[in-house]
Amino acid sequence: MNDKGSEWSVDEAAAHLPEVVDLALKSPQRIAATGDRSVIVISAAEYNRLAAEHDSRPSLAAFLAEAPLAELDLDRSTDLSRNEEP
């Protein structure tokens, strides 16, 4: 665990799992394996809050369908000629 008390090695986390869980109820805890592999342990309440926030956002398709731009006429002309000046 680092000085902040929020980062653990896999071995430390395994040896102190009850402490990791208790601390995760207060703030996220990172368990770092080798390289860039790591996980974050958070409380169920925090997970539920994040999941609800994510679920409440409309999909991109729904957002675009409801946007004021949906009423614009964006049909492209089939005329492929260009007016070029010499």
C-alpha positions as CSV (number, residue, x, y, z in Angstrom):
1,M,0.0,0.0,0.0
2,N,1.3,3.5,-0.8
3,D,1.4,6.5,1.6
4,K,-2.1,7.6,0.6
5,G,-3.5,4.2,1.5
6,S,-5.2,3.6,-1.8
7,E,-2.8,1.5,-3.9
8,W,-2.0,-2.1,-3.2
9,S,0.0,-4.8,-4.8
10,V,-1.9,-8.1,-5.5
11,D,0.0,-9.8,-2.6
12,E,-0.7,-6.9,-0.2
13,A,-4.4,-6.9,-1.2
14,A,-4.7,-10.6,-0.7
15,A,-3.0,-10.5,2.7
16,H,-5.2,-7.5,3.9
17,L,-8.5,-8.1,2.0
18,P,-10.7,-7.1,4.9
19,E,-8.8,-3.8,5.2
20,V,-9.0,-3.2,1.4
21,V,-12.8,-3.8,1.6
22,D,-13.2,-1.4,4.6
23,L,-11.2,1.3,2.8
24,A,-13.1,0.8,-0.4
25,L,-16.3,1.7,1.4
26,K,-14.7,5.2,1.9
27,S,-12.7,5.7,-1.3
28,P,-11.6,3.7,-4.3
29,Q,-8.7,1.3,-3.8
30,R,-6.3,0.3,-6.7
31,I,-4.8,-3.1,-6.8
32,A,-1.8,-3.1,-9.2
33,A,-0.5,-6.2,-10.8
34,T,2.5,-6.3,-13.1
35,G,2.9,-3.8,-15.9
36,D,-0.2,-1.7,-16.7
37,R,-2.7,-4.3,-15.3
38,S,-4.7,-3.0,-12.3
39,V,-8.2,-3.0,-10.9
40,I,-10.1,-0.5,-8.8
41,V,-12.2,-1.7,-5.9
42,I,-15.2,0.5,-5.1
43,S,-18.2,0.2,-2.8
44,A,-21.4,-1.2,-4.1
45,A,-23.1,2.2,-3.4
46,E,-20.5,4.0,-5.6
47,Y,-20.9,1.3,-8.3
48,N,-24.7,1.7,-8.3
49,R,-24.3,5.5,-8.5
50,L,-22.0,5.3,-11.5
51,A,-24.1,2.7,-13.2
52,A,-27.3,4.8,-12.8
53,E,-25.5,7.9,-14.1
54,H,-24.3,5.9,-17.1
55,D,-27.8,4.4,-17.7
56,S,-29.4,7.8,-17.6
57,R,-27.4,9.1,-20.5
58,P,-29.1,8.8,-23.9
59,S,-27.3,6.8,-26.6
60,L,-25.7,8.8,-29.4
61,A,-28.5,7.7,-31.8
62,A,-31.2,8.9,-29.3
63,F,-29.3,12.1,-28.7
64,L,-29.0,12.9,-32.4
65,A,-32.7,11.9,-33.1
66,E,-33.9,14.3,-30.4
67,A,-31.5,17.1,-31.3
68,P,-32.9,20.3,-32.9
69,L,-30.7,19.4,-35.9
70,A,-33.1,16.5,-36.7
71,E,-35.5,19.0,-38.2
72,L,-33.0,20.4,-40.7
73,D,-33.2,19.4,-44.3
74,L,-29.8,17.9,-44.9
75,D,-30.5,16.1,-48.2
76,R,-27.6,16.3,-50.6
77,S,-28.3,17.5,-54.1
78,T,-27.9,14.8,-56.8
79,D,-26.5,17.5,-59.2
80,L,-22.7,16.7,-59.3
81,S,-21.8,19.7,-61.5
82,R,-19.5,22.4,-60.2
83,N,-19.4,26.0,-61.1
84,E,-15.8,26.7,-61.7
85,E,-14.5,30.1,-62.6
86,P,-11.5,30.3,-65.0
